[in-house]
Amino acid sequence: MWLRETAIHWMDGSPGDDRPRFRRLANLATSCFDSCFEGLETEYVGKVNTALWSRPRNQAYTVVPEQNDRDDTIVTVGRALDPTELLDRGDDEVLAALLDIHLDALRQLAQQRGWSSEPFSRAADCVRRGGWEAQASIPEKVNRFSKDLVAWAGGLIDASGGRIYLAVRDQSSGVELQRVEQDVPADWHGLRAALHKVAWIDARTVELQPRQRAGVDLGPRLQINLFA
């Protein structure tokens, strides 16, 4: 199994009235981290949660489950943290602190499980170099009915949220003919699920098709009908 997804959660009532801000910043921090993370082959673990608690804990870090278990593909690394100390700063400082906390938790888990911590360190360095923005795109699709038309799609997560777009251009002139955009949750894996496939339905209609689970779309369908 490959570990590719991480998250940060606050596990008790903290941080009170600042909880929406914490969620927004935690989602942005882990979306940027996961967009840089190349993955790590593990025995069973596919996702790691960094769980923050406001009350003191017996150990600096607690890991659940303690050992690899085929029935527990999600591992939680818990630690205590003062929410006021964390959030009484500007957004950029909070994001930097969350990245450091998350990296420390992942390194702690790597040490316990005998994994290499280098993929985690590289991902964190990538985030620091690139800033608080995660971008994704999928390959262009030429209209099989009309070869001079090409469509493409992409998306972005940043401090203002998440967005995806679908666009069409004339291949001979390079002119963009039409574009549609839609807000999506600021979640890297949700963004990747939304950016699944661009498909030309007919000579003038193109659609961005999300992944599906049990027949349910995992993101919005965007459509452009040229000359409509």
N, C-alpha and C positions, 0 to 999 in steps of 0.2 A: 504494500500500500504506500501511496505517496502522501506526505503531509504538504498541503498547499494552502490551507485556510487558517487564519488566526482571528482572534477577537479580544476585546477588552470590555469587561462588565464590572459595574459596581453592585455588590451582592446584598447590601442591606439598604436601609432607608436613606443613607447619604448619597449624594451630596445635597439633599433637600431641594430648595428652590432653584438651585443651579443645575439640577439633574438634566434638563433638556440641553443645556450648553455642554455638559460633560458628554452626553450621548453623541452630540454632533461632532465634538472634537475627537472622541474615541473612535467613532466610525471613520473619520477622515484619516486619523493616524494609522489605523489598521488597513484601510483601503490602500493608502500609499505604500505601506509595508508589503502587503500581499501582492501589489502590482509589481514590486521589485523582487519579490521572493521567487527564486527559481524552483523551489520545492526541495523536499528531502525524503529519500526512501526510508520508510520505517517498517516495522513488522506489522503493526496493526493501526497505528494512529494516523488519522486523516485531518484532524483539526485540534488546535490548542487554544484554550481560553485563558487569558490572564484575569483572575478574579480579585477585585480589590475589596477590602473590608475596612471599615472605620474603627472597629474595636480590636484591641491587642490580640495577638495570636501566640501560641506556645512556641512556634518555630518561625524563622524569618520567611520561609516558603513552605507551603504544603502542596503536595502533588497527589491528585486523585484521578484515576486509580494509581496506586503506588507502583504497580508492575504492568508490563504490556499484557493486554487481555483482548482477545479477539471479539469479546462482547462489548468492549468499551473503546470505540474508535475516537472518542473525544476525550482529551485530557485537560484537566483544569489545574492551573498553578495559582494558588492563592497567596496573598500577602496583605499585611496591614498597612494603611496609609491614612494620613490626616487629610480629609477632603478640603478643609479650609486652606491648609498649607499648599495644596496642589492648585486649587482654583482661584486663589487670590492673586492672580497674575494675568497678563495679557494672553490672548489666544496663542500667539506663536510660542511663548514660553511654556504654556500648558502642553501644546503639541510636542515640543521638544522633550518635556518631562515624561509624557506618556510613552514616547518612543523609547526613551532610556529604560523606563520601568518594564515595558513589554520585552525589550531585548534582554534585560536581566532575568526575567522570568523564563524566557526561552532558553537562555544559556544554562540556567539552573536545571531545567528539564533535560537538556542535552547531556549535562554532566551525569545526571542520575541514570539516564537510559543508555549511556555510552554512544551517543550520537556525536557527529561533528557539529560544532557550533558555528563554523565558518559561513554556511549559507545564511544564517540569521544575521551575522555581523555584516556580510556583504549587502544584504537587503537594507539594513539600517543605514549604511554608508550611502547607498543609492538614494534613499529618501532624503538624507541631509544634502546631497548634491543637487537633487532635482526640485526640492521645495515641496510644498504641501499641495500637490496636484497629481492626479493619476489619470492617464489617458489610455484609450483603447480604440482600435479600429479593426475593420475586417476588409479583406481584399475587394478590389473593384470588380464589378460585374458588367460585362458588355451585353447590351441588348441583342439577343440572338435574332430578333425580328428586324432590327434596324441597327446595323453595326456602328453608326455614328453616335449612338447614345451610350453613356456609361454611368452607372450608379455606384455610390459608395456610402458607407455609414461609419459612424464613430461615436465616441462619447467621452465625457469628462467628469471627474469628481474633484471639487475644490472646496474652498471655505464657504461658498455660497450654496452648495448642494451638488446634485447629480443631474446630468442632461445627456440625452442621446439625439442624434440627428440622422437624417437620410437625405441625400442630395443627388442630383442628376446634372451632368454637363454634356455639352456637344463636344465630341472628341476632336473634330476637325478644327474648331475655333478655340476650344478650351474654355468657352463661356459657360458659367454655371447657370442652368435654366430654372431650377427650382430647388428649394430646400424646405424641409419640415423638421421641427424640433419638439422635444417633449421632456419635461422634468421627470426624473426617476429618483428613487431612494439613493442616498449617497453610500452605496455599498459596492465594493469592487466585484464580488462574485455575482451579485445581481446585475451589475452593468455588463459583465461578460455573458451572462445568460441572455440578456436582452439583445446583445449584438451577436446573434447566431448566424444568420444567413440573409443575404440580399437575393431576391428572386424577381425576375421579370415575369409578370403574369401575362402580358400581351405586348403589342408594339409600343404602347404608351403608358403602361401601368407597371410600377415597380413597388415592391413591398419589402420592408425589413421584418423578418420573421424571427421571433424569439425561440429559445429552446422551450420544450414542453416537458412536463412531468405529469404522468397519468392523464394525458390529454389536455392539460391546463397550461396556457401560456405563462411563462415565467418572466414576462415583460410585455410592454405595449407593442402593438403592431403599428408601424408607421407606413403610410402609403402615399405615393405621388402618382397622380393621374395627369399626365402632360396634356396640354391643349384642351382640358376639360372646360 
